[in-house]
Amino acid sequence: MMKRITTTALALATALALAAPGPAAAQGVGQEPIGAPRVPESHSVEQADATLAQVAKDRAAVRARFAAEEQVCYTLFFVNRCLDKAKEVRRVALSELRAVEVEANHFKRLESVERRDQELAERIRKDEVEQAARLAQPAKPVPLVGAAETPRAPPSGPSLQQRQEAYEAKLRRQQAEEAASAGQRAANAAAFEKKAALSAQRQRDVAARKADKAAKLAARQKQEAAAEKKAAAAAAAKR
């Protein structure tokens, strides 16, 4: 008896916590929260990688917490109000995590572009130093008229301008590939969210069917008990 009272009290406390109007509920379900979420700035690639790893863990925790709250809501009287509150809490949390994820990825892209620019500038500087060294060398003697001229070998390798153009073309290809992969990642994320929503809906349908089946079974048992009681009373009256 004491265990059943404790369980009922716990469920009631959870319902009050989920149904109580908070800041997000006061402004309306489905609206953006008042004020932009605070997003910590990344200062290194290592920090950005750590932030992305933490976002993945926090996102999984938010979804697990919502699944647990959803199961509690189906045991309460105000099911829809409880579910709306849990969904709003999940939406706000996922929105904040998404903002942190976007900032970390943006920082990593900027660092990659800056590193490539520095590498290009260093290669150009080295080429200029080598060219200056070649120009500083003494000129070769002019061969006498009539002497057999030795054919000059063509310069080996691409020129400085060719190398710079090749690098810029490579940079454009990488940027195009990054843009294409970003679109694919967004599509994958949308597909995952859709799959998760379908899975949650299936769980809700199963829970609803179980609750309906349990209610019908309880009603049937109640009818059978009433019929047995009535039959027992009739038999006792005949005696």
Buried (B, 14 or more C-beta within 10 A) or exposed (E): EEEEEEEEEEBEEBBEEBBEEEEBBEBEEEEEBEEEBEBEEBEEBEBBEEBBEBBEEBBEEBBEBBBEBBEBBBBBEEBEBBBBBBBBBBBBBBEBBBBBBEBBBEBBBEBBBEEBEEEBEEBBEEBEEEEEEEEEEEEEEEEEEEEEEEEEEEEEEEEEEEBBEEBEEEBEEEEEEEEEEEEEEEEEEEEEEEEEEEEBEEBBEEBEEEEEEEEEEEEEEEEEEEEEEEEEEEEEEEE
